[in-house]
Amino acid sequence: MAAKSRVLIVGSTGYIGKFIVEASAKAGHPTFALVRDSALSDPAKSQIIQSFKNIGVIIVSGDLFDHESLVKAIKEVDVVISTVGLNQLSDQDKLISAIKEAGNIKRFFPSEFGFDVENVHGIGTVKSIFEAKVKIRRAVEAEGIPYTYVLSYYFNGFCLPRLAQHGATAPPRDKVVIQGDGNPKVIFNNEEDIASYTIKAVDDPTTLNKILYIKPPQNVFSINELVALWENKIGKTLEKTYISEDQLLKNIQEATYPLNLMLAFDYSIFVKGDHKANQEIEASTGLEATKLYPDVKYTTVDEYLNQFV
């Protein structure tokens, strides 16, 4: 049996990065976490780093803006997974340069972990985010770097604990605001599951130079259906306020950061239906994770919501 690939995670202490580091280590991959020196003196980050060490992860000092440190770290591994945040998407060109120079990488996973950015309705900052991801895709392909793009759609933790109610700290029990008509289908995924599917793809030849779509059939809901599921759980009908597309666009213009960013994502997902949940996957370019890896038992939205009842 072939040895498991050595995996380097860039953006390891970030939101989804933490889950991917843990999944990689648990799956038996020699796992390396690239960490900036400044993170070691950050109390929150240092706690995460210690948790990595506790499960056998190797901490590597490095920075996207330190080419030498990147090349050195990359030469130690076989696979690079980038989970950098929205503000650093464009900076992945530095990672591409280092991968090209190192010359040993079998697979690169750029920081995608959203939805397919090639055919979306982005406005404002969100449009720039989508464009940055597309630009990185094209750069990876132009350099001939072997890749996998992972599309994980909506992180459960970003939406379900509040049922997409901005500023709320718990799911609503009286009133709910719904952007648009509430009918476009949305795909939800638990963060641990996203990490499991990503790591499954690391040494899988079928996912080489492909898009891995994580579209669990039990986790596709319109917001209206999601609210109905929640109402059923709490035994109560919520008062619903629907925000029209025009009103949402006005709200985005008037809001300040970060609310304007969140509302712009709402526009793309809840109003324009950019998750395209019912769209067939083109076999020549993509694969669906739950079909490819049926042994991964994913958390359903139904199960996830039970913790808030």
Protein Blocks (a to p, Z undefined) as FASTA:
>chain_A
ZZddddddehklmmklmmmmmmmmmnopacdddddfklmmmmklmmmmmmmmmnopacdd
ddfklmklmmmmmmmpmbdcdfbdfklmmmmmmmmmmmmmnopafbdcddehpacfkbcc
dehjllmmmmmmmmmmmmmmmnopacddddekjafklmmmnoopghiabdcfkbccdehj
hlaccddddfklmmmmmmmmmmmmklgoiacddddfklcccfklmmmmmmmmnopacddd
dddfklmmmmmmmpccfklmmmmmmmmmmmnopnommbccdfklgccfklmmmmbccddf
klmmmmmZZ
